[in-house]
Amino acid sequence: MFETLTGPAIFVHLAAIMYVIAMLIREQLILRLFILAGTGLYIVYYFTIGDVPLWEAIFWSVMIGLTNIYSIIVMSLERTTFNMTDEEKVILGKFSSLNPGQFRKLMKVGQAQDANAETLMTIEGKHSDYLYFLVSGTCRAKRGDVTFDINESCFIGEISMLLNIPATATTLLETGGRYIVWSKEDIEKLQRKNPNIGIALSSIMKLDLAEKVSKSVRVA
């Protein structure tokens, strides 16, 4: 027993304990850190168990460790706002159902644009191939004979996107406004590759729509 606790075999036991603990953890980042620790202990064991290190086992353990390190880095970046602009950080606050990594993927298929002139976004009764997010400025909307303003930090065209129906209002962004635009085709491609992003984006648009309805009821 003493030899087990003081000899190279101790590294095997410690590594196995790390793996067992990892299997009990749901948090992926912490889970991978424990697996990485276990892999490191196995490598130490393979170095010390015999007169000659077990190079084949060491090589593949190092490969497993490096792959795990890569995954840890990717997962960490997905949870941080590193390398985001101040504007993107503000917009991310509206997209609370998306983690920073998912938000980056969504922004990658969109385009940020400034309205150098009045910009027509949607036409009532016509299908729109685009989804807009109003970053700043005011958008004038007209539904039938009713005219109203849509202020910043909200979607335009989300009803058409969610229900696949013609736009319910004609919207015109005033000069000087800023917005993000996505094509319906690009969003659908992104949703197919990343179903979780599609579910989260749908939830965000529904919440945005509910807020608009609530405001319109209070105004009425």
DRENPA-3360 file (N, C-alpha, C; in nm, 2 decimals, always signed):
BEGIN
1 = MFETLTGP = +0.08/-0.12/+0.00/+0.00/+0.00/+0.00/+0.09/+0.13/+0.00 ~ +0.19/+0.12/+0.08/+0.28/+0.24/+0.09/+0.35/+0.26/-0.04 ~ +0.39/+0.15/-0.11/+0.46/+0.17/-0.24/+0.36/+0.22/-0.34 ~ +0.24/+0.19/-0.33/+0.14/+0.24/-0.42/+0.12/+0.39/-0.41 ~ +0.13/+0.44/-0.29/+0.11/+0.58/-0.26/+0.23/+0.66/-0.28 ~ +0.35/+0.60/-0.29/+0.47/+0.68/-0.31/+0.53/+0.65/-0.44 ~ +0.50/+0.55/-0.51/+0.56/+0.51/-0.64/+0.48/+0.58/-0.76 ~ +0.52/+0.55/-0.88/+0.46/+0.60/-1.00/+0.31/+0.57/-1.01;
9 = AIFVHLAA = +0.27/+0.46/-0.94/+0.12/+0.42/-0.95/+0.03/+0.53/-0.90 ~ +0.08/+0.62/-0.81/+0.00/+0.72/-0.75/-0.06/+0.81/-0.86 ~ +0.02/+0.83/-0.96/-0.02/+0.92/-1.07/-0.14/+0.86/-1.15 ~ -0.14/+0.73/-1.16/-0.26/+0.66/-1.22/-0.38/+0.68/-1.14 ~ -0.37/+0.66/-1.01/-0.49/+0.68/-0.92/-0.54/+0.82/-0.92 ~ -0.45/+0.92/-0.92/-0.49/+1.06/-0.92/-0.55/+1.09/-1.05 ~ -0.50/+1.04/-1.16/-0.55/+1.07/-1.29/-0.69/+1.01/-1.30 ~ -0.71/+0.89/-1.25/-0.84/+0.82/-1.26/-0.94/+0.90/-1.17;
17 = IMYVIAML = -0.90/+0.95/-1.06/-0.99/+1.04/-0.98/-1.03/+1.16/-1.05 ~ -0.94/+1.22/-1.12/-0.97/+1.34/-1.20/-1.08/+1.31/-1.31 ~ -1.06/+1.19/-1.37/-1.16/+1.15/-1.47/-1.30/+1.13/-1.41 ~ -1.30/+1.06/-1.30/-1.42/+1.03/-1.23/-1.50/+1.16/-1.19 ~ -1.42/+1.25/-1.13/-1.48/+1.38/-1.10/-1.54/+1.45/-1.22 ~ -1.46/+1.45/-1.33/-1.50/+1.51/-1.45/-1.64/+1.46/-1.50 ~ -1.65/+1.33/-1.49/-1.78/+1.26/-1.54/-1.90/+1.30/-1.45 ~ -1.87/+1.36/-1.33/-1.98/+1.40/-1.24/-2.02/+1.55/-1.26;
25 = IREQLILR = -1.94/+1.62/-1.35/-1.96/+1.76/-1.36/-2.04/+1.79/-1.49 ~ -2.14/+1.87/-1.49/-2.21/+1.91/-1.61/-2.15/+2.03/-1.68 ~ -2.09/+2.12/-1.60/-2.03/+2.24/-1.66/-1.91/+2.20/-1.75 ~ -1.93/+2.22/-1.88/-1.83/+2.17/-1.98/-1.69/+2.22/-1.96 ~ -1.68/+2.34/-1.93/-1.54/+2.40/-1.91/-1.47/+2.34/-1.80 ~ -1.54/+2.33/-1.68/-1.47/+2.27/-1.56/-1.44/+2.12/-1.59 ~ -1.54/+2.05/-1.65/-1.52/+1.91/-1.69/-1.39/+1.89/-1.77 ~ -1.37/+1.97/-1.87/-1.25/+1.96/-1.95/-1.13/+1.99/-1.88;
33 = LFILAGTG = -1.13/+2.08/-1.78/-1.01/+2.12/-1.70/-0.97/+2.00/-1.62 ~ -1.07/+1.92/-1.56/-1.04/+1.81/-1.48/-0.98/+1.70/-1.57 ~ -1.04/+1.68/-1.69/-0.98/+1.58/-1.79/-0.84/+1.62/-1.83 ~ -0.82/+1.74/-1.85/-0.68/+1.79/-1.88/-0.58/+1.76/-1.77 ~ -0.63/+1.78/-1.64/-0.54/+1.75/-1.53/-0.51/+1.60/-1.52 ~ -0.62/+1.52/-1.55/-0.60/+1.37/-1.55/-0.50/+1.33/-1.66 ~ -0.51/+1.39/-1.78/-0.42/+1.36/-1.89/-0.28/+1.39/-1.85 ~ -0.26/+1.50/-1.79/-0.13/+1.54/-1.74/-0.07/+1.44/-1.65;
41 = LYIVYYFT = -0.15/+1.39/-1.55/-0.10/+1.30/-1.46/-0.07/+1.16/-1.52 ~ -0.15/+1.12/-1.62/-0.11/+1.00/-1.70/+0.02/+1.02/-1.77 ~ +0.05/+1.14/-1.83/+0.18/+1.16/-1.89/+0.29/+1.15/-1.80 ~ +0.28/+1.20/-1.68/+0.38/+1.19/-1.58/+0.40/+1.04/-1.54 ~ +0.29/+0.97/-1.53/+0.31/+0.82/-1.50/+0.38/+0.75/-1.61 ~ +0.35/+0.78/-1.74/+0.42/+0.71/-1.85/+0.57/+0.75/-1.85 ~ +0.60/+0.86/-1.80/+0.74/+0.90/-1.80/+0.82/+0.82/-1.69 ~ +0.75/+0.79/-1.58/+0.82/+0.74/-1.46/+0.80/+0.59/-1.43;
49 = IGDVPLWE = +0.71/+0.53/-1.50/+0.68/+0.39/-1.47/+0.79/+0.29/-1.50 ~ +0.87/+0.32/-1.60/+0.98/+0.22/-1.63/+1.11/+0.29/-1.65 ~ +1.21/+0.21/-1.68/+1.34/+0.27/-1.71/+1.34/+0.36/-1.84 ~ +1.25/+0.32/-1.93/+1.23/+0.40/-2.05/+1.09/+0.45/-2.06 ~ +1.07/+0.58/-2.08/+0.94/+0.64/-2.09/+0.85/+0.56/-2.20 ~ +0.73/+0.55/-2.18/+0.64/+0.49/-2.27/+0.60/+0.60/-2.38 ~ +0.68/+0.61/-2.48/+0.67/+0.72/-2.57/+0.54/+0.72/-2.65 ~ +0.50/+0.60/-2.69/+0.37/+0.59/-2.77/+0.25/+0.64/-2.69;
57 = AIFWSVMI = +0.24/+0.60/-2.56/+0.14/+0.65/-2.47/+0.15/+0.80/-2.45 ~ +0.27/+0.84/-2.43/+0.30/+0.98/-2.40/+0.25/+1.07/-2.52 ~ +0.29/+1.02/-2.64/+0.25/+1.10/-2.76/+0.10/+1.11/-2.78 ~ +0.03/+1.00/-2.76/-0.12/+1.02/-2.78/-0.18/+1.09/-2.66 ~ -0.13/+1.08/-2.55/-0.18/+1.16/-2.43/-0.16/+1.31/-2.46 ~ -0.04/+1.34/-2.51/-0.01/+1.48/-2.55/-0.11/+1.53/-2.65 ~ -0.14/+1.45/-2.75/-0.24/+1.49/-2.86/-0.38/+1.51/-2.80 ~ -0.42/+1.42/-2.71/-0.55/+1.43/-2.64/-0.55/+1.56/-2.56;
65 = GLTNIYSI = -0.44/+1.59/-2.49/-0.43/+1.71/-2.41/-0.43/+1.83/-2.49 ~ -0.36/+1.84/-2.60/-0.36/+1.96/-2.69/-0.50/+1.98/-2.75 ~ -0.57/+1.87/-2.79/-0.70/+1.88/-2.84/-0.80/+1.94/-2.73 ~ -0.78/+1.89/-2.61/-0.86/+1.94/-2.50/-0.83/+2.09/-2.47 ~ -0.71/+2.13/-2.48/-0.67/+2.27/-2.46/-0.73/+2.36/-2.56 ~ -0.73/+2.31/-2.69/-0.80/+2.39/-2.80/-0.94/+2.41/-2.77 ~ -1.01/+2.30/-2.72/-1.15/+2.31/-2.69/-1.18/+2.41/-2.58 ~ -1.09/+2.40/-2.48/-1.10/+2.49/-2.36/-1.09/+2.64/-2.41;
73 = IVMSLERT = -0.99/+2.66/-2.50/-0.98/+2.80/-2.55/-1.10/+2.85/-2.62 ~ -1.15/+2.76/-2.71/-1.27/+2.80/-2.79/-1.39/+2.82/-2.70 ~ -1.41/+2.74/-2.60/-1.52/+2.75/-2.51/-1.51/+2.88/-2.43 ~ -1.38/+2.91/-2.39/-1.36/+3.03/-2.31/-1.39/+3.16/-2.39 ~ -1.34/+3.16/-2.52/-1.37/+3.27/-2.60/-1.52/+3.29/-2.63 ~ -1.59/+3.18/-2.64/-1.74/+3.19/-2.66/-1.81/+3.26/-2.55 ~ -1.75/+3.26/-2.43/-1.81/+3.31/-2.31/-1.76/+3.46/-2.28 ~ -1.67/+3.51/-2.36/-1.62/+3.64/-2.33/-1.65/+3.74/-2.44;
81 = TFNMTDEE = -1.64/+3.87/-2.41/-1.67/+3.97/-2.51/-1.54/+4.02/-2.57 ~ -1.43/+3.94/-2.56/-1.30/+3.97/-2.61/-1.30/+4.01/-2.75 ~ -1.24/+4.12/-2.79/-1.23/+4.16/-2.93/-1.36/+4.21/-2.99 ~ -1.46/+4.24/-2.90/-1.59/+4.30/-2.95/-1.58/+4.45/-2.94 ~ -1.64/+4.52/-3.03/-1.64/+4.66/-3.03/-1.74/+4.71/-2.92 ~ -1.73/+4.83/-2.88/-1.83/+4.88/-2.78/-1.97/+4.87/-2.83 ~ -1.99/+4.90/-2.96/-2.12/+4.89/-3.01/-2.18/+4.75/-3.01 ~ -2.09/+4.65/-3.04/-2.13/+4.51/-3.03/-2.17/+4.47/-2.89;
89 = KVILGKFS = -2.09/+4.52/-2.79/-2.12/+4.48/-2.65/-2.26/+4.53/-2.61 ~ -2.30/+4.66/-2.66/-2.43/+4.71/-2.63/-2.54/+4.63/-2.70 ~ -2.52/+4.59/-2.82/-2.62/+4.52/-2.90/-2.63/+4.38/-2.83 ~ -2.52/+4.32/-2.78/-2.53/+4.19/-2.72/-2.63/+4.19/-2.60 ~ -2.64/+4.30/-2.53/-2.73/+4.31/-2.42/-2.87/+4.29/-2.46 ~ -2.91/+4.32/-2.59/-3.04/+4.29/-2.64/-3.06/+4.15/-2.68 ~ -2.95/+4.08/-2.71/-2.95/+3.94/-2.75/-2.91/+3.85/-2.64 ~ -2.97/+3.87/-2.52/-2.93/+3.80/-2.40/-2.94/+3.65/-2.41;
97 = SLNPGQFR = -3.02/+3.60/-2.49/-3.04/+3.45/-2.51/-2.92/+3.39/-2.58 ~ -2.84/+3.47/-2.64/-2.72/+3.42/-2.71/-2.59/+3.44/-2.63 ~ -2.50/+3.34/-2.62/-2.38/+3.37/-2.56/-2.29/+3.45/-2.65 ~ -2.18/+3.51/-2.61/-2.09/+3.59/-2.70/-2.05/+3.52/-2.82 ~ -2.02/+3.39/-2.81/-1.97/+3.31/-2.93/-2.08/+3.30/-3.03 ~ -2.20/+3.27/-2.99/-2.32/+3.26/-3.08/-2.35/+3.39/-3.14 ~ -2.34/+3.50/-3.06/-2.36/+3.63/-3.11/-2.26/+3.67/-3.22 ~ -2.13/+3.63/-3.20/-2.03/+3.66/-3.30/-2.07/+3.59/-3.44;
105 = KLMKVGQA = -2.12/+3.47/-3.43/-2.16/+3.40/-3.55/-2.28/+3.47/-3.62 ~ -2.37/+3.52/-3.54/-2.48/+3.59/-3.60/-2.44/+3.72/-3.66 ~ -2.35/+3.79/-3.60/-2.30/+3.92/-3.65/-2.22/+3.90/-3.78 ~ -2.15/+3.78/-3.78/-2.07/+3.75/-3.90/-2.14/+3.75/-4.03 ~ -2.27/+3.70/-4.02/-2.35/+3.69/-4.14/-2.44/+3.81/-4.16 ~ -2.43/+3.91/-4.08/-2.50/+4.04/-4.09/-2.41/+4.15/-4.13 ~ -2.47/+4.26/-4.16/-2.39/+4.38/-4.20/-2.44/+4.50/-4.13 ~ -2.35/+4.58/-4.07/-2.38/+4.70/-4.00/-2.37/+4.81/-4.10;
113 = QDANAETL = -2.48/+4.89/-4.11/-2.49/+5.00/-4.21/-2.54/+5.13/-4.15 ~ -2.50/+5.24/-4.21/-2.55/+5.37/-4.17/-2.64/+5.42/-4.28 ~ -2.75/+5.48/-4.24/-2.85/+5.54/-4.33/-2.81/+5.68/-4.37 ~ -2.74/+5.69/-4.49/-2.70/+5.82/-4.54/-2.81/+5.90/-4.60 ~ -2.92/+5.83/-4.62/-3.04/+5.89/-4.67/-3.16/+5.81/-4.62 ~ -3.28/+5.86/-4.63/-3.39/+5.78/-4.58/-3.39/+5.64/-4.65 ~ -3.41/+5.54/-4.56/-3.39/+5.40/-4.61/-3.52/+5.33/-4.59 ~ -3.57/+5.28/-4.70/-3.69/+5.19/-4.70/-3.65/+5.05/-4.66;
121 = MTIEGKHS = -3.72/+5.00/-4.55/-3.69/+4.87/-4.50/-3.79/+4.77/-4.54 ~ -3.91/+4.79/-4.51/-4.02/+4.70/-4.54/-4.14/+4.77/-4.60 ~ -4.21/+4.70/-4.68/-4.33/+4.75/-4.75/-4.45/+4.67/-4.71 ~ -4.55/+4.73/-4.65/-4.67/+4.66/-4.61/-4.73/+4.57/-4.72 ~ -4.76/+4.45/-4.68/-4.82/+4.36/-4.78/-4.73/+4.29/-4.87 ~ -4.60/+4.32/-4.86/-4.50/+4.25/-4.94/-4.40/+4.17/-4.86 ~ -4.36/+4.06/-4.91/-4.26/+3.97/-4.83/-4.12/+4.05/-4.83 ~ -4.06/+4.03/-4.71/-3.93/+4.09/-4.70/-3.82/+3.98/-4.69;
129 = DYLYFLVS = -3.71/+4.00/-4.76/-3.61/+3.90/-4.76/-3.50/+3.93/-4.65 ~ -3.53/+4.03/-4.57/-3.43/+4.08/-4.48/-3.49/+4.10/-4.34 ~ -3.40/+4.09/-4.24/-3.43/+4.12/-4.10/-3.34/+4.23/-4.06 ~ -3.40/+4.33/-3.99/-3.32/+4.45/-3.95/-3.32/+4.46/-3.79 ~ -3.21/+4.51/-3.74/-3.21/+4.55/-3.60/-3.16/+4.70/-3.60 ~ -3.25/+4.78/-3.54/-3.22/+4.92/-3.54/-3.13/+4.96/-3.42 ~ -3.01/+5.00/-3.45/-2.91/+5.03/-3.35/-2.93/+5.17/-3.29 ~ -2.95/+5.26/-3.38/-2.98/+5.40/-3.34/-3.07/+5.47/-3.44;
137 = GTCRAKRG = -3.13/+5.58/-3.40/-3.21/+5.65/-3.49/-3.36/+5.62/-3.47 ~ -3.44/+5.67/-3.56/-3.59/+5.65/-3.55/-3.64/+5.60/-3.69 ~ -3.72/+5.51/-3.68/-3.78/+5.45/-3.80/-3.93/+5.48/-3.80 ~ -3.98/+5.55/-3.91/-4.12/+5.58/-3.92/-4.19/+5.46/-3.98 ~ -4.30/+5.42/-3.92/-4.38/+5.30/-3.97/-4.52/+5.34/-4.00 ~ -4.58/+5.28/-4.10/-4.71/+5.31/-4.14/-4.79/+5.18/-4.16 ~ -4.90/+5.16/-4.09/-4.98/+5.04/-4.11/-5.12/+5.08/-4.14 ~ -5.16/+5.07/-4.26/-5.29/+5.12/-4.31/-5.28/+5.27/-4.30;
145 = DVTFDINE = -5.38/+5.33/-4.22/-5.38/+5.48/-4.20/-5.31/+5.52/-4.07 ~ -5.25/+5.43/-4.00/-5.19/+5.46/-3.87/-5.04/+5.47/-3.89 ~ -4.98/+5.58/-3.84/-4.84/+5.61/-3.85/-4.78/+5.61/-3.71 ~ -4.67/+5.55/-3.69/-4.60/+5.55/-3.56/-4.45/+5.54/-3.57 ~ -4.38/+5.57/-3.46/-4.24/+5.56/-3.47/-4.19/+5.43/-3.40 ~ -4.08/+5.37/-3.46/-4.01/+5.26/-3.40/-3.87/+5.31/-3.35 ~ -3.85/+5.30/-3.23/-3.72/+5.36/-3.17/-3.61/+5.25/-3.18 ~ -3.49/+5.29/-3.14/-3.37/+5.21/-3.15/-3.38/+5.09/-3.06;
153 = SCFIGEIS = -3.29/+4.99/-3.08/-3.28/+4.87/-3.00/-3.40/+4.78/-3.02 ~ -3.44/+4.76/-3.14/-3.55/+4.67/-3.17/-3.54/+4.62/-3.31 ~ -3.61/+4.51/-3.34/-3.61/+4.45/-3.47/-3.71/+4.51/-3.56 ~ -3.69/+4.50/-3.69/-3.78/+4.54/-3.79/-3.79/+4.43/-3.89 ~ -3.91/+4.38/-3.92/-3.92/+4.27/-4.01/-3.93/+4.14/-3.94 ~ -3.94/+4.14/-3.81/-3.93/+4.01/-3.74/-4.06/+3.93/-3.75 ~ -4.18/+4.00/-3.77/-4.30/+3.92/-3.79/-4.30/+3.84/-3.92 ~ -4.25/+3.91/-4.03/-4.24/+3.84/-4.15/-4.14/+3.73/-4.14;
161 = MLLNIPAT = -4.03/+3.74/-4.07/-3.93/+3.64/-4.05/-3.99/+3.52/-3.97 ~ -4.06/+3.55/-3.86/-4.11/+3.45/-3.77/-4.22/+3.37/-3.84 ~ -4.32/+3.44/-3.90/-4.44/+3.37/-3.95/-4.43/+3.35/-4.10 ~ -4.33/+3.40/-4.17/-4.32/+3.38/-4.32/-4.44/+3.44/-4.39 ~ -4.48/+3.56/-4.35/-4.59/+3.63/-4.40/-4.54/+3.77/-4.45 ~ -4.62/+3.84/-4.54/-4.58/+3.97/-4.58/-4.57/+4.07/-4.47 ~ -4.49/+4.17/-4.49/-4.47/+4.27/-4.38/-4.60/+4.33/-4.34 ~ -4.61/+4.36/-4.22/-4.74/+4.42/-4.17/-4.74/+4.57/-4.17;
169 = ATTLLETG = -4.62/+4.63/-4.20/-4.61/+4.78/-4.20/-4.50/+4.82/-4.30 ~ -4.52/+4.94/-4.35/-4.41/+5.00/-4.43/-4.32/+5.08/-4.34 ~ -4.19/+5.06/-4.34/-4.10/+5.12/-4.25/-3.99/+5.20/-4.32 ~ -3.96/+5.32/-4.27/-3.87/+5.41/-4.34/-3.77/+5.47/-4.23 ~ -3.65/+5.43/-4.24/-3.55/+5.48/-4.14/-3.50/+5.62/-4.18 ~ -3.50/+5.71/-4.08/-3.46/+5.84/-4.11/-3.31/+5.85/-4.13 ~ -3.27/+5.95/-4.20/-3.12/+5.97/-4.23/-3.05/+5.98/-4.10 ~ -2.93/+5.92/-4.10/-2.85/+5.92/-3.98/-2.86/+5.80/-3.89;
177 = GRYIVWSK = -2.96/+5.72/-3.92/-2.98/+5.60/-3.83/-2.88/+5.49/-3.87 ~ -2.86/+5.40/-3.78/-2.77/+5.29/-3.80/-2.84/+5.16/-3.77 ~ -2.81/+5.06/-3.85/-2.88/+4.93/-3.83/-2.79/+4.81/-3.87 ~ -2.84/+4.69/-3.83/-2.78/+4.57/-3.87/-2.88/+4.50/-3.96 ~ -2.83/+4.44/-4.07/-2.93/+4.37/-4.16/-2.87/+4.23/-4.19 ~ -2.97/+4.14/-4.19/-2.94/+4.00/-4.23/-3.03/+3.96/-4.34 ~ -2.98/+3.88/-4.43/-3.07/+3.83/-4.53/-3.14/+3.70/-4.47 ~ -3.26/+3.68/-4.51/-3.33/+3.56/-4.47/-3.26/+3.43/-4.50;
185 = EDIEKLQR = -3.20/+3.43/-4.62/-3.12/+3.31/-4.66/-3.00/+3.28/-4.57 ~ -2.93/+3.39/-4.53/-2.81/+3.37/-4.45/-2.85/+3.32/-4.31 ~ -2.96/+3.38/-4.26/-3.01/+3.34/-4.12/-3.05/+3.19/-4.13 ~ -3.12/+3.15/-4.23/-3.17/+3.01/-4.24/-3.05/+2.92/-4.25 ~ -2.94/+2.95/-4.32/-2.82/+2.87/-4.33/-2.76/+2.86/-4.19 ~ -2.75/+2.97/-4.12/-2.69/+2.97/-3.98/-2.77/+2.89/-3.89 ~ -2.90/+2.89/-3.90/-2.99/+2.81/-3.81/-2.98/+2.66/-3.84 ~ -2.96/+2.63/-3.96/-2.94/+2.48/-4.00/-2.81/+2.43/-3.94;
193 = KNPNIGIA = -2.70/+2.51/-3.94/-2.57/+2.47/-3.89/-2.57/+2.48/-3.74 ~ -2.65/+2.58/-3.68/-2.64/+2.60/-3.53/-2.79/+2.61/-3.49 ~ -2.86/+2.50/-3.47/-3.00/+2.50/-3.43/-3.02/+2.58/-3.30 ~ -2.93/+2.58/-3.20/-2.94/+2.66/-3.08/-2.95/+2.81/-3.10 ~ -2.88/+2.85/-3.20/-2.88/+3.00/-3.24/-3.02/+3.03/-3.29 ~ -3.07/+2.94/-3.38/-3.21/+2.96/-3.43/-3.31/+2.97/-3.32 ~ -3.31/+2.88/-3.23/-3.40/+2.88/-3.12/-3.39/+3.01/-3.03 ~ -3.27/+3.05/-3.00/-3.25/+3.17/-2.92/-3.29/+3.29/-3.00;
201 = LSSIMKLD = -3.26/+3.30/-3.12/-3.30/+3.42/-3.20/-3.45/+3.43/-3.21 ~ -3.51/+3.32/-3.23/-3.66/+3.32/-3.24/-3.72/+3.37/-3.11 ~ -3.66/+3.32/-3.00/-3.71/+3.37/-2.86/-3.69/+3.52/-2.85 ~ -3.57/+3.57/-2.89/-3.54/+3.71/-2.88/-3.64/+3.80/-2.96 ~ -3.67/+3.75/-3.08/-3.76/+3.83/-3.17/-3.90/+3.83/-3.11 ~ -3.95/+3.71/-3.05/-4.08/+3.71/-2.99/-4.09/+3.80/-2.87 ~ -3.98/+3.81/-2.80/-3.98/+3.90/-2.68/-3.99/+4.04/-2.73 ~ -3.91/+4.07/-2.83/-3.91/+4.21/-2.89/-4.05/+4.24/-2.94;
209 = LAEKVSKS = -4.12/+4.15/-3.01/-4.25/+4.17/-3.06/-4.35/+4.20/-2.94 ~ -4.33/+4.12/-2.84/-4.42/+4.13/-2.72/-4.41/+4.27/-2.66 ~ -4.28/+4.32/-2.65/-4.26/+4.45/-2.60/-4.32/+4.56/-2.68 ~ -4.32/+4.54/-2.81/-4.38/+4.64/-2.90/-4.53/+4.64/-2.88 ~ -4.59/+4.52/-2.87/-4.74/+4.51/-2.85/-4.77/+4.58/-2.72 ~ -4.69/+4.55/-2.62/-4.72/+4.61/-2.48/-4.72/+4.76/-2.49 ~ -4.62/+4.82/-2.56/-4.61/+4.96/-2.57/-4.73/+5.02/-2.65 ~ -4.76/+4.95/-2.75/-4.87/+5.01/-2.84/-5.01/+5.00/-2.76;
217 = VRVA = -5.03/+4.91/-2.67/-5.15/+4.90/-2.59/-5.15/+5.01/-2.49 ~ -5.03/+5.04/-2.43/-5.03/+5.15/-2.33/-5.06/+5.29/-2.40 ~ -5.00/+5.30/-2.52/-5.02/+5.43/-2.59/-5.17/+5.44/-2.63 ~ -5.23/+5.33/-2.67/-5.37/+5.34/-2.71/-5.46/+5.37/-2.59;
% end
